Amino acid sequence: MQLEGFLKKITYQNTENGFSVLRVLVDGETKPTTVTGYFPELHVGETIRMEGKWGFHPKYGNQFQCEKSELVLPSGREGFIAYLSSGLFPGIGPKTAERLVQEFKDDLFQILDNTPEKLIGAIKGFTRKRLDKFLTVWNQMKDSRETLLFLYSHQITGSIAKKIWLHYGASTIETITENPYLLCEEVWGIGFVKADEIAQKVGVAKDHYMRLRAGLIFTLMEAAMNEGHTFLPRTTLLEKALQILRADPTDSDFCERLFFSLDELLQEKTLENHNEGIWLPFLYKAEQGIASFVRERLSSKRKPPEDSFIQALKEFEREHNLCYDPIQFDGICSALNSPLCIITGGPGTGKTTMLRGIIHLASLQKEKTILAAPTGRAARRMYELCGREAQTIHRLLEIDPATGKFHRNEDYPLDASFIIIDEFSMVDTLLAAALIKAVPTKARVLFIGDKDQLPSVGPGNILRELLSCPDIPAIFLTHVFRQSGGSDIAEKASRINQGYMPNPIDGTHFHFHLFDTPEEGKELLKKIITEDLPGKLSIDPLQNLQVLSPMRKGPLGIFELNRFLQKILNPKPTGLSILGVDWKNGDRVMQLKNNYDKNVFNGDIGFIKQVNKDSQSLSIDFEGKIMRFETLELDQMNLAYACTIHKSQGSEYPAVIIILDQSHYMMLQRNLIYTAITRAKGHVWILSAPGAFHTAVRNNRSIKRYTQLAESIKDGFNQ
């Protein structure tokens, strides 16, 4: 059934999903009709053509349930005037609207679209400047309404519809109709599953080559960004693609079309085949670039340390009451005399003490030294420990906010003779490739990191791959030195890293508690925060406590924990509910995606300074920089009272609480729990369901990442 009418009143509209209750004056009726359905943002005065059916609500009576709608230009004098004076168009009030309609009658909208200059001077005060301002909004409203109604008619609603419109603008309908799978490549928050749903709604067949090609490309992208692979073997790629495409592997016709699609992508170089692996070209180029850089560095001759150099290091030891062991002493010399060097070791093994000596000797030699780390928190900690300026790799390489590309490269290299990168285990293939491009030919490079921590979130396993190449100078630190203040965290972390349970499991700064159910786990968490923590540390838990969980979802995942912790740590009564989250003044938040415009990066922590209910936005303080975030940007943000262990990499906190449940079974691995424990520099509490902690310590099964960096380095020398 079809109805067309004039929008008299918006009774209710949910800004998140677009569900609306409208009062529409249907043609030929004297009283408005109640209409329910999913609509984009509408305004009183607009005319809507709707398809749907009648329904009955026990409380509100008869309602028209709209299933599909389109915007129609209003008809008749009353509709024209109401639409123009609805507040959509600046400078057009009821009187001006009435004069325009009286002057041009039914031809008004056609004139606005085709010959708007006729309006100049026809109405008193309607100048060129006023007309231009009016036309700008007129054209934007026309395009956005048509586009959003198209999206809503295909059940693409709420923030997703707005996001698509903001990305593609007036070309949205054409883009989605031609290739809806571009959405999962180009619009943050829309994965293949959502794009595939949209494709089905606009009529793309399940075995269409466009869908199969998109599924193969997305499979490789998913494998890179979510599983850390830089390539996939052909058979593995096809198996994973069949799962993503929700296809029956026994359907020979479908499989044949999928094989053909892959061969077509390879022939046109959209994908590449190297060493029995299928690659995204940019990842192959990045990995080969790193391998070439390493080979060039290793072909340079290493200089033996001079006597004066060794004497200066001994003098530094005396001045600072240090005593480097032989491995540390030789490592410092190696780092300062090698074109490329790596230092790896766990907490308490002396990496920072070595770094202080390296920086001191480099300054004596008048070296222009640069310090950097993957995250802002890691860079700040580097500065606090060494007393030298450190920055993120993104800032070091001078990221361009408009394009996301780096200004620094082989044509515009870094101005330094010695480049030191800390927390290198976090650096993925793409960032490492961008970094080495900007290293001057004669500059030396030192990478520092813990090989036993989790590998990078992004593709590759760079630190471990480099350490597997015996020709690269590397210092392996294994001895745990006694920690100041009697802390036993480093000692117990080292034992866990070797696969042993700490004995005793409880200690001075390492605490262990059991719980039976998720509800008991939460109550135990609350007790530690409100009772145990204040007796151990004089800190503000809102600022300096971090709760860690292996997973995002589930009863003890970070989404549920953040809701629970917000009530304890920030119990303000009111906030702004957006995307299922109640955002409040004072909340601790984490950025989840690099935002180059705001210079805020994945993993950065901020605090909400102001909730702006009128404009549906938040003002957030990121280390002294206060920036405004609109509703559509908040899907790139999480509450950060609890975060995943992966997201905590590169950071240290005075107090850490780790909560482990058997529902986290797939994530209970030794390198995960080791990474979590080593985030604590004051006290750490482990809350465990029976057997969960023990499972994590025993399980040393690391998930294999498909990479070929080490092989490429070795093969280059054998050619």
C-alpha positions as CSV (number, residue, x, y, z in Angstrom):
1,M,0.0,0.0,0.0
2,Q,1.2,3.5,-0.8
3,L,0.6,6.8,1.1
4,E,1.9,10.3,0.3
5,G,1.7,13.1,2.7
6,F,3.1,16.3,4.3
7,L,5.2,15.9,7.5
8,K,3.4,17.8,10.3
9,K,5.3,16.6,13.4
10,I,8.2,14.3,14.4
11,T,6.9,12.6,17.6
12,Y,10.1,10.6,18.1
13,Q,13.3,9.8,16.3
14,N,16.2,7.6,17.4
15,T,19.4,9.2,16.1
16,E,21.3,5.9,16.4
17,N,19.1,3.6,14.2
18,G,16.6,6.1,12.6
19,F,13.4,4.5,14.1
20,S,10.8,7.3,14.0
21,V,7.2,8.0,14.9
22,L,5.8,10.7,12.5
23,R,2.5,12.6,12.2
24,V,1.9,12.9,8.4
25,L,-1.1,14.7,6.8
26,V,-2.0,12.4,4.0
27,D,-3.5,13.8,0.9
28,G,-7.3,14.0,1.1
29,E,-7.3,13.6,4.9
30,T,-8.1,16.3,7.5
31,K,-6.3,14.7,10.5
32,P,-2.6,13.6,10.6
33,T,-1.8,9.9,10.4
34,T,0.7,8.2,12.7
35,V,3.5,6.6,10.7
36,T,6.3,4.4,12.1
37,G,9.4,3.2,10.4
38,Y,13.1,3.8,9.8
39,F,13.9,7.2,8.3
40,P,16.9,9.5,8.0
41,E,16.8,12.9,9.7
42,L,13.6,14.6,8.5
43,H,12.2,18.1,8.9
44,V,8.6,19.3,9.3
45,G,7.3,20.5,5.9
46,E,8.8,17.8,3.8
47,T,6.6,15.5,1.7
48,I,7.1,11.8,1.8
49,R,5.9,9.0,-0.4
50,M,5.7,5.7,1.6
51,E,5.1,2.0,1.0
52,G,4.0,-0.2,3.8
53,K,1.0,-1.7,5.6
54,W,-1.5,-0.7,8.3
55,G,-1.0,-2.1,11.8
56,F,-2.6,-1.7,15.2
57,H,-0.8,-0.7,18.4
58,P,-2.7,-1.6,21.6
59,K,-2.0,1.8,23.2
60,Y,-1.7,4.2,20.3
61,G,-4.2,2.6,17.9
62,N,-4.0,2.4,14.1
63,Q,-0.5,3.2,12.6
64,F,0.9,3.0,9.1
65,Q,4.1,0.9,9.2
66,C,6.4,2.2,6.5
67,E,8.7,-0.2,4.8
68,K,10.1,2.0,2.0
69,S,10.0,5.7,1.5
70,E,11.2,8.5,-0.8
71,L,11.3,12.2,-0.6
72,V,8.9,14.1,-2.8
73,L,8.9,17.8,-3.4
74,P,5.9,19.3,-1.6
75,S,2.9,20.4,-3.6
76,G,0.4,23.1,-3.0
77,R,0.8,26.6,-1.5
78,E,0.8,25.4,2.1
79,G,3.3,22.6,1.5
80,F,5.7,25.0,-0.3
81,I,5.6,27.6,2.4
82,A,6.0,25.1,5.3
83,Y,8.9,23.4,3.6
84,L,10.8,26.6,2.8
85,S,10.3,28.1,6.3
86,S,10.9,24.8,8.2
87,G,14.3,26.1,9.4
88,L,16.3,24.1,6.9
89,F,17.2,27.1,4.8
90,P,19.1,30.0,6.5
91,G,17.4,33.4,6.1
92,I,14.1,32.0,4.9
93,G,11.3,32.7,7.3
94,P,7.5,32.3,6.8
95,K,7.1,35.8,5.2
96,T,9.9,35.3,2.7
97,A,8.7,31.8,1.9
98,E,5.2,33.2,1.3
99,R,6.5,35.9,-1.0
100,L,8.5,33.4,-3.0
101,V,5.5,31.1,-3.4
102,Q,3.2,33.9,-4.3
103,E,5.6,35.2,-7.0
104,F,6.6,31.9,-8.7
105,K,3.8,29.6,-7.7
106,D,4.2,26.0,-8.9
107,D,7.3,26.8,-10.9
108,L,9.3,27.7,-7.8
109,F,11.2,24.4,-7.4
110,Q,11.9,24.0,-11.1
111,I,13.4,27.6,-11.1
112,L,15.5,26.8,-8.0
113,D,16.9,23.7,-9.8
114,N,17.5,25.3,-13.2
115,T,17.3,29.1,-13.3
116,P,17.8,30.3,-9.7
117,E,19.1,33.7,-10.8
118,K,15.5,34.7,-11.6
119,L,15.0,35.0,-7.8
120,I,17.5,37.9,-7.5
121,G,15.5,41.1,-7.1
122,A,12.2,39.4,-7.5
123,I,11.7,39.5,-3.8
124,K,12.7,42.5,-1.7
125,G,16.1,41.9,0.0
126,F,16.8,38.7,-2.0
127,T,20.4,39.5,-3.0
128,R,23.0,37.4,-4.8
129,K,24.7,36.7,-1.5
130,R,21.5,35.6,0.1
131,L,20.6,33.4,-2.9
132,D,24.0,31.7,-2.9
133,K,23.7,30.8,0.7
134,F,20.2,29.5,0.2
135,L,21.1,27.5,-2.9
136,T,24.1,25.8,-1.1
137,V,21.8,24.3,1.5
138,W,19.0,23.6,-1.1
139,N,21.3,21.5,-3.2
140,Q,22.9,19.7,-0.2
141,M,19.5,18.9,1.2
142,K,18.2,17.6,-2.1
143,D,21.2,15.3,-2.6
144,S,21.4,14.1,1.0
145,R,17.6,13.4,1.4
146,E,17.5,11.4,-1.9
147,T,20.6,9.4,-0.9
148,L,19.6,8.8,2.7
149,L,16.1,7.7,1.7
150,F,17.6,5.3,-0.8
151,L,19.8,3.8,1.9
152,Y,16.9,3.6,4.4
153,S,14.8,1.9,1.8
154,H,17.5,-0.9,1.7
155,Q,17.6,-1.1,5.5
156,I,20.8,0.8,5.7
157,T,20.0,3.0,8.6
158,G,21.2,5.2,11.4
159,S,24.9,6.1,11.9
160,I,25.9,3.7,9.1
161,A,23.8,5.5,6.5
162,K,25.1,8.9,7.7
163,K,28.7,7.6,7.5
164,I,28.2,6.3,3.9
165,W,26.7,9.6,2.9
166,L,29.5,11.6,4.4
167,H,32.1,9.5,2.6
168,Y,30.5,9.3,-0.9
169,G,28.1,12.3,-0.9
170,A,26.1,12.8,-4.1
171,S,27.7,9.7,-5.7
172,T,26.5,7.3,-3.0
173,I,23.6,5.8,-4.9
174,E,25.7,5.3,-8.0
175,T,28.6,3.8,-6.0
176,I,26.6,1.3,-4.0
177,T,24.6,0.2,-7.1
178,E,27.7,-0.4,-9.1
179,N,29.9,-2.0,-6.4
180,P,28.6,-2.1,-2.8
181,Y,31.7,-4.0,-1.8
182,L,33.7,-0.8,-1.9
183,L,32.1,0.0,1.4
184,C,34.1,-2.6,3.3
185,E,37.3,-1.3,1.9
186,E,36.7,2.5,2.2
187,V,34.2,3.1,5.1
188,W,35.4,2.5,8.6
189,G,33.0,0.2,10.6
190,I,31.5,-1.6,7.5
191,G,32.9,-5.0,7.1
192,F,32.4,-7.6,4.4
193,V,29.3,-9.0,6.1
194,K,27.5,-5.7,6.2
195,A,28.6,-4.8,2.6
196,D,27.4,-8.2,1.5
197,E,24.0,-7.6,3.1
198,I,23.7,-4.4,1.2
199,A,24.8,-6.1,-2.0
200,Q,22.0,-8.6,-1.7
201,K,19.5,-5.8,-1.2
202,V,20.5,-4.1,-4.4
203,G,20.4,-7.3,-6.3
204,V,23.9,-8.7,-6.5
205,A,23.8,-12.5,-7.0
206,K,25.6,-14.8,-4.5
207,D,27.9,-16.2,-7.3
208,H,28.5,-12.9,-9.1
209,Y,32.1,-12.3,-9.9
210,M,32.1,-8.9,-8.2
211,R,31.1,-10.7,-4.9
212,L,33.7,-13.4,-5.3
213,R,36.5,-11.0,-6.1
214,A,35.5,-8.8,-3.1
215,G,35.4,-11.9,-0.9
216,L,38.9,-12.9,-1.9
217,I,40.4,-9.5,-1.3
218,F,38.6,-9.1,2.0
219,T,39.9,-12.5,3.1
220,L,43.5,-11.3,2.6
221,M,42.8,-8.0,4.3
222,E,41.1,-9.7,7.3
223,A,44.0,-12.2,7.5
224,A,46.5,-9.3,7.6
225,M,44.8,-6.9,10.0
226,N,43.1,-9.4,12.4
227,E,45.5,-12.4,12.3
228,G,48.8,-10.8,11.4
229,H,49.5,-12.6,8.2
230,T,51.4,-10.9,5.4
231,F,50.2,-13.5,2.8
232,L,48.2,-16.7,2.7
233,P,48.9,-20.0,0.9
234,R,46.5,-20.4,-2.0
235,T,44.6,-23.3,-0.5
236,T,44.2,-21.5,2.8
237,L,43.0,-18.4,1.1
238,L,40.3,-20.3,-0.8
239,E,39.2,-22.2,2.3
240,K,38.9,-18.9,4.3
241,A,37.1,-17.2,1.4
242,L,34.5,-19.9,1.2
243,Q,33.8,-19.4,4.9
244,I,33.5,-15.7,4.5
245,L,31.3,-16.1,1.4
246,R,29.1,-18.6,3.4
247,A,29.4,-21.1,0.5
248,D,29.2,-24.8,0.4
249,P,32.7,-26.2,-0.4
250,T,31.0,-29.1,-2.2
251,D,29.3,-26.8,-4.7
252,S,31.6,-27.4,-7.6
253,D,30.1,-24.6,-9.8
254,F,30.6,-22.0,-7.1
255,C,34.2,-23.2,-6.4
256,E,35.0,-23.1,-10.1
257,R,33.9,-19.5,-10.3
258,L,35.9,-18.7,-7.2
259,F,39.0,-20.2,-8.7
260,F,38.5,-18.3,-11.9
261,S,38.0,-15.0,-9.9
262,L,41.3,-15.6,-8.1
263,D,43.2,-16.3,-11.3
264,E,41.7,-13.1,-12.8
265,L,42.8,-11.0,-9.8
266,L,46.3,-12.5,-10.2
267,Q,46.5,-11.8,-13.9
268,E,45.5,-8.2,-13.5
269,K,48.0,-7.8,-10.6
270,T,45.3,-6.8,-8.1
271,L,46.7,-9.7,-6.1
272,E,50.2,-11.3,-6.5
273,N,51.6,-14.8,-6.3
274,H,55.1,-15.1,-4.8
275,N,56.8,-18.2,-3.3
276,E,53.5,-20.2,-3.2
277,G,51.7,-17.5,-1.4
278,I,49.0,-15.0,-2.4
279,W,49.8,-11.4,-1.4
280,L,48.2,-8.0,-1.4
281,P,50.8,-6.1,-3.5
282,F,51.4,-3.3,-0.9
283,L,52.2,-5.9,1.8
284,Y,54.6,-7.8,-0.5
285,K,56.3,-4.5,-1.4
286,A,56.6,-3.6,2.3
287,E,58.1,-6.9,3.4
288,Q,60.6,-6.9,0.5
289,G,61.6,-3.3,1.3
290,I,62.4,-4.3,4.9
291,A,64.4,-7.3,3.7
292,S,66.4,-5.2,1.3
293,F,67.1,-2.6,4.0
294,V,68.4,-5.3,6.4
295,R,70.7,-6.8,3.7
296,E,72.1,-3.4,2.9
297,R,72.8,-2.8,6.6
298,L,74.5,-6.2,7.1
299,S,76.7,-5.6,4.1
300,S,78.3,-2.6,5.9
301,K,81.4,-3.2,8.0
302,R,81.2,-3.1,11.8
303,K,83.9,-1.0,13.5
304,P,85.5,-2.4,16.7
305,P,85.1,-0.2,19.7
306,E,88.0,2.2,20.4
307,D,89.8,2.2,23.7
308,S,88.6,5.7,24.5
309,F,85.0,4.5,23.9
310,I,85.4,1.7,26.4
311,Q,87.0,4.0,28.9
312,A,84.1,6.5,28.6
313,L,81.6,3.7,29.2
314,K,83.5,2.6,32.4
315,E,83.5,6.2,33.6
316,F,79.8,6.5,33.0
317,E,79.3,3.4,35.2
318,R,81.3,4.9,38.1
319,E,79.5,8.3,37.8
320,H,76.0,6.6,38.0
321,N,76.9,3.8,40.4
322,L,76.2,1.2,37.7
323,C,77.8,-2.2,37.0
324,Y,77.0,-3.5,33.5
325,D,77.4,-7.3,33.2
326,P,79.6,-8.5,30.3
327,I,76.5,-9.0,28.0
328,Q,75.3,-5.5,28.6
329,F,78.7,-3.9,28.2
330,D,79.4,-5.7,24.9
331,G,75.8,-4.9,23.8
332,I,76.3,-1.2,24.3
333,C,79.5,-1.3,22.2
334,S,77.7,-3.3,19.5
335,A,74.8,-0.9,19.4
336,L,77.1,2.0,18.8
337,N,79.2,0.4,16.2
338,S,76.7,-1.6,14.1
339,P,74.6,-0.2,11.2
340,L,71.7,-2.3,12.6
341,C,71.4,-3.8,16.1
342,I,68.7,-5.3,18.3
343,I,68.3,-5.5,22.1
344,T,65.7,-7.8,23.5
345,G,64.8,-8.8,27.0
346,G,61.9,-8.9,29.5
347,P,61.2,-6.5,32.4
348,G,64.0,-6.1,34.9
349,T,66.7,-7.4,32.5
350,G,68.4,-4.0,32.1
351,K,67.2,-2.7,28.7
352,T,66.7,0.8,30.1
353,T,70.0,0.9,31.9
354,M,71.7,-0.1,28.7
355,L,69.8,2.6,26.8
356,R,71.0,5.3,29.1
357,G,74.6,4.3,28.5
358,I,74.1,4.2,24.8
359,I,72.5,7.6,24.7
360,H,75.3,9.0,26.9
361,L,78.1,7.7,24.6
362,A,76.3,8.8,21.5
363,S,76.1,12.4,22.9
364,L,79.8,12.3,23.6
365,Q,80.4,11.4,19.9
366,K,78.2,14.4,18.9
367,E,75.7,12.0,17.3
368,K,72.4,13.4,16.3
369,T,70.2,10.8,18.0
370,I,66.4,10.4,17.6
371,L,64.2,8.3,20.1
372,A,60.8,7.0,19.1
373,A,58.2,4.4,20.0
374,P,55.0,3.1,18.4
375,T,52.6,4.7,20.8
376,G,52.3,8.0,22.7
377,R,52.4,6.3,26.1
378,A,55.5,4.3,25.1
379,A,57.2,7.4,23.8
380,R,56.4,9.3,27.0
381,R,57.8,6.5,29.2
382,M,60.9,6.5,27.1
383,Y,61.3,10.2,27.9
384,E,60.7,9.7,31.6
385,L,63.3,6.9,31.9
386,C,66.0,8.4,29.7
387,G,65.5,12.2,30.1
388,R,65.6,12.6,26.3
389,E,62.8,13.8,24.0
390,A,61.0,10.8,22.4
391,Q,58.1,10.8,19.9
392,T,55.7,8.4,18.2
393,I,56.9,6.9,14.9
394,H,53.9,8.5,13.2
395,R,55.0,12.0,14.4
396,L,58.6,11.2,13.6
397,L,57.7,10.4,10.0
398,E,55.4,13.5,9.8
399,I,52.1,12.0,9.0
400,D,49.9,14.0,6.6
401,P,46.4,14.3,8.2
402,A,44.7,14.7,4.8
403,T,46.1,11.5,3.2
404,G,47.4,9.4,6.1
405,K,50.8,9.2,4.2
406,F,54.2,10.1,5.7
407,H,56.2,13.1,4.5
408,R,59.4,11.5,5.5
409,N,60.7,8.9,3.1
410,E,63.8,8.1,0.9
411,D,63.5,11.5,-0.8
412,Y,63.1,13.4,2.5
413,P,65.0,11.3,5.1
414,L,65.2,11.9,8.8
415,D,67.8,14.3,10.0
416,A,69.7,11.9,12.3
417,S,72.8,9.7,12.5
418,F,71.4,7.4,15.1
419,I,67.8,6.2,15.3
420,I,66.5,4.3,18.4
421,I,63.1,2.6,18.4
422,D,61.7,1.2,21.6
423,E,58.8,-1.4,22.0
424,F,59.7,-2.7,18.6
425,S,57.6,-5.8,19.1
426,M,54.6,-3.6,18.5
427,V,55.8,-2.4,15.0
428,D,54.0,-4.1,12.1
429,T,55.2,-4.6,8.6
430,L,53.6,-1.5,7.1
431,L,55.0,0.9,9.8
432,A,58.4,-0.8,9.7
433,A,58.5,-0.4,5.9
434,A,57.6,3.3,6.2
435,L,60.2,3.8,8.9
436,I,63.2,2.3,7.1
437,K,62.4,4.3,4.0
438,A,63.1,7.5,6.0
439,V,66.4,6.2,7.5
440,P,69.4,8.0,6.0
441,T,71.9,5.8,4.2
442,K,74.7,6.3,6.8
443,A,72.5,6.4,9.9
444,R,72.7,3.6,12.5
445,V,69.5,1.9,13.8
446,L,68.8,0.3,17.1
447,F,65.6,-1.7,17.8
448,I,64.7,-2.5,21.4
449,G,61.8,-4.8,22.4
450,D,60.7,-7.9,24.2
451,K,60.5,-10.9,21.8
452,D,58.2,-12.8,24.3
453,Q,55.5,-10.2,24.3
454,L,52.6,-10.4,21.9
455,P,53.5,-9.6,18.3
456,S,52.1,-6.5,16.6
457,V,48.4,-6.1,16.1
458,G,49.0,-5.4,12.4
459,P,50.5,-7.8,9.9
460,G,54.0,-9.3,10.4
461,N,56.1,-10.5,13.2
462,I,59.0,-8.2,12.6
463,L,61.1,-8.4,15.8
464,R,61.0,-12.2,16.0
465,E,61.7,-12.6,12.3
466,L,64.8,-10.3,12.6
467,L,66.0,-12.1,15.7
468,S,65.9,-15.4,13.8
469,C,68.5,-14.0,11.3
470,P,71.9,-14.9,12.9
471,D,73.8,-12.3,10.9
472,I,72.0,-9.4,12.6
473,P,73.8,-8.2,15.8
474,A,71.4,-9.0,18.7
475,I,71.8,-8.8,22.5
476,F,69.6,-11.3,24.4
477,L,69.1,-10.2,28.0
478,T,67.8,-13.0,30.3
479,H,69.1,-12.2,33.8
480,V,66.4,-10.5,36.0
481,F,68.1,-8.0,38.3
482,R,66.7,-7.3,41.7
483,Q,63.9,-4.7,41.5
484,S,63.7,-1.6,43.6
485,G,61.2,-1.6,46.4
486,G,61.3,-5.4,46.7
487,S,58.9,-5.8,43.7
488,D,58.5,-9.5,42.6
489,I,56.6,-8.8,39.4
490,A,59.6,-9.1,37.0
491,E,60.8,-12.3,38.8
492,K,57.4,-13.9,38.6
493,A,56.9,-12.8,35.0
494,S,60.2,-14.3,34.0
495,R,59.2,-17.6,35.6
496,I,55.8,-17.6,33.9
497,N,57.6,-16.9,30.6
498,Q,59.5,-20.1,31.1
499,G,56.3,-22.0,31.6
500,Y,56.5,-22.3,35.4
501,M,53.8,-21.3,38.0
502,P,55.2,-18.7,40.5
503,N,56.0,-20.3,43.8
504,P,54.6,-19.0,46.0
505,I,52.0,-17.6,43.6
506,D,51.2,-14.7,45.9
507,G,53.9,-12.1,46.7
508,T,54.7,-8.6,47.7
509,H,53.5,-6.9,44.6
510,F,52.1,-9.9,42.7
511,H,48.6,-10.9,43.9
512,F,46.4,-13.8,42.9
513,H,42.7,-14.4,43.6
514,L,40.2,-17.1,42.5
515,F,36.5,-16.7,41.7
516,D,33.9,-19.2,40.6
517,T,31.3,-17.2,38.5
518,P,31.5,-14.0,36.5
519,E,29.3,-12.3,39.1
520,E,31.8,-13.3,41.8
521,G,34.6,-12.0,39.6
522,K,33.0,-8.6,39.3
523,E,32.4,-8.4,43.0
524,L,36.1,-9.4,43.7
525,L,37.2,-6.7,41.2
526,K,35.1,-4.1,43.0
527,K,36.6,-5.2,46.4
528,I,40.2,-4.8,45.2
529,I,39.5,-1.4,43.7
530,T,37.7,0.0,46.7
531,E,39.5,-1.8,49.6
532,D,42.8,-3.5,48.6
533,L,44.2,-1.0,46.1
534,P,44.1,2.1,48.5
535,G,46.1,0.2,51.0
536,K,48.9,-0.6,48.5
537,L,49.2,2.5,46.4
538,S,48.3,6.2,46.8
539,I,46.9,6.7,43.3
540,D,43.8,7.9,41.6
541,P,42.3,4.7,40.1
542,L,40.5,6.7,37.4
543,Q,43.9,7.9,36.1
544,N,46.4,5.2,37.0
545,L,44.6,1.8,37.3
546,Q,44.2,-0.4,34.2
547,V,41.9,-3.4,34.1
548,L,42.8,-5.9,31.4
549,S,40.9,-8.7,29.8
550,P,41.8,-11.0,26.9
551,M,38.5,-10.4,25.1
552,R,36.1,-7.7,24.1
553,K,32.8,-9.6,24.4
554,G,31.3,-11.9,27.0
555,P,30.4,-11.5,30.7
556,L,34.0,-10.6,31.6
557,G,34.9,-8.9,28.3
558,I,35.9,-5.3,28.2
559,F,32.5,-4.0,27.0
560,E,30.7,-5.5,30.1
561,L,33.6,-4.6,32.4
562,N,33.6,-1.0,31.3
563,R,29.9,-0.6,32.1
564,F,30.6,-2.2,35.5
565,L,33.7,-0.1,36.3
566,Q,32.1,3.2,35.1
567,K,29.5,2.8,37.9
568,I,32.3,2.4,40.5
569,L,34.9,4.9,39.3
570,N,32.7,7.6,37.7
571,P,29.1,7.3,39.1
572,K,27.8,10.6,37.7
573,P,24.1,10.2,37.2
574,T,23.8,11.7,33.7
575,G,25.6,11.4,30.4
576,L,25.0,11.1,26.7
577,S,23.9,7.8,25.3
578,I,25.4,7.1,21.9
579,L,26.0,3.8,20.2
580,G,25.0,1.9,23.3
581,V,27.5,3.7,25.5
582,D,26.7,6.2,28.3
583,W,29.5,8.8,27.9
584,K,30.0,11.0,31.0
585,N,32.2,13.9,32.1
586,G,35.4,12.5,33.5
587,D,35.2,9.2,31.7
588,R,38.5,7.6,30.6
589,V,38.4,6.7,26.8
590,M,40.6,5.1,24.2
591,Q,40.9,5.9,20.5
592,L,40.6,2.8,18.4
593,K,41.6,4.1,15.0
594,N,44.2,6.5,13.8
595,N,42.6,9.9,13.4
596,Y,45.1,12.0,11.4
597,D,42.9,15.1,11.4
598,K,43.0,15.3,15.1
599,N,46.5,13.9,15.5
600,V,45.1,11.1,17.8
601,F,46.2,7.6,17.3
602,N,45.1,4.0,17.9
603,G,45.5,3.2,21.6
604,D,45.7,6.9,22.8
605,I,44.0,7.5,26.2
606,G,41.9,10.6,26.9
607,F,39.4,12.0,29.4
608,I,36.0,13.5,28.6
609,K,36.0,17.1,29.7
610,Q,32.6,18.1,28.5
611,V,29.5,16.3,27.3
612,N,27.6,18.5,24.8
613,K,24.0,17.2,24.8
614,D,22.7,19.9,22.4
615,S,25.2,19.2,19.7
616,Q,25.5,15.4,20.5
617,S,29.3,15.7,20.8
618,L,32.1,15.2,23.3
619,S,35.1,17.4,24.2
620,I,38.0,15.0,25.1
621,D,41.4,15.9,26.6
622,F,44.3,13.8,25.0
623,E,47.4,14.8,27.0
624,G,46.5,18.5,27.1
625,K,44.9,18.7,23.7
626,I,41.2,19.2,23.9
627,M,39.3,18.1,20.8
628,R,35.7,17.8,19.9
629,F,34.3,14.5,18.6
630,E,31.0,14.3,16.8
631,T,28.5,11.4,17.1
632,L,29.8,9.6,14.0
633,E,33.3,9.6,15.3
634,L,32.4,7.8,18.5
635,D,32.4,4.3,16.9
636,Q,36.2,4.8,16.9
637,M,36.2,5.3,20.6
638,N,35.7,3.0,23.7
639,L,35.5,3.5,27.4
640,A,39.0,2.6,28.7
641,Y,38.5,1.6,32.3
642,A,39.1,-1.9,30.9
643,C,40.9,-2.7,27.7
644,T,42.2,-5.8,25.9
645,I,45.7,-7.0,26.7
646,H,46.6,-6.3,23.0
647,K,45.6,-2.7,23.4
648,S,47.8,-2.3,26.5
649,Q,51.0,-3.1,24.7
650,G,53.7,-0.4,25.0
651,S,52.1,1.0,28.1
652,E,52.9,0.8,31.8
653,Y,50.6,1.5,34.7
654,P,51.1,1.8,38.5
655,A,48.3,-0.7,39.1
656,V,47.0,-3.5,36.8
657,I,44.2,-5.9,37.4
658,I,43.9,-8.9,35.0
659,I,40.7,-10.9,34.9
660,L,40.7,-14.3,33.3
661,D,37.8,-16.6,32.7
662,Q,37.3,-20.0,31.1
663,S,35.1,-18.2,28.5
664,H,38.4,-16.7,27.3
665,Y,39.7,-20.1,26.5
666,M,40.8,-19.4,22.9
667,M,43.0,-16.5,24.2
668,L,44.6,-18.1,27.2
669,Q,48.2,-18.2,26.0
670,R,51.5,-17.6,27.8
671,N,52.6,-14.6,25.7
672,L,49.3,-13.0,26.4
673,I,49.4,-13.3,30.2
674,Y,53.1,-12.5,30.2
675,T,52.4,-9.2,28.2
676,A,49.6,-8.4,30.7
677,I,51.7,-8.9,33.8
678,T,54.6,-6.9,32.5
679,R,52.3,-3.8,32.0
680,A,52.4,-3.3,35.8
681,K,55.2,-1.3,37.4
682,G,53.6,-1.1,40.9
683,H,51.2,-3.9,41.8
684,V,49.4,-6.5,39.7
685,W,46.4,-8.5,40.6
686,I,45.3,-11.6,38.7
687,L,41.7,-12.7,39.2
688,S,41.1,-16.1,37.7
689,A,38.3,-18.6,37.3
690,P,39.5,-22.1,38.4
691,G,42.2,-23.3,36.0
692,A,42.2,-20.2,33.7
693,F,45.6,-18.8,34.9
694,H,47.2,-22.2,34.9
695,T,45.9,-22.9,31.4
696,A,47.5,-19.6,30.1
697,V,50.9,-20.3,31.7
698,R,51.0,-23.9,30.3
699,N,49.8,-22.9,26.8
700,N,52.8,-21.9,24.8
701,R,51.1,-22.5,21.5
702,S,51.6,-19.4,19.5
703,I,49.4,-18.8,16.5
704,K,51.5,-19.2,13.3
705,R,51.7,-16.0,11.2
706,Y,52.4,-16.4,7.5
707,T,55.4,-14.1,6.8
708,Q,58.5,-14.5,4.7
709,L,60.7,-11.8,6.0
710,A,63.5,-14.0,7.4
711,E,63.5,-16.2,4.3
712,S,63.7,-13.1,2.1
713,I,66.7,-11.7,4.0
714,K,68.5,-15.1,3.8
715,D,67.6,-15.7,0.2
716,G,69.0,-12.2,-0.8
717,F,72.4,-13.2,0.5
718,N,72.3,-16.5,-1.4
719,Q,71.6,-15.0,-4.8
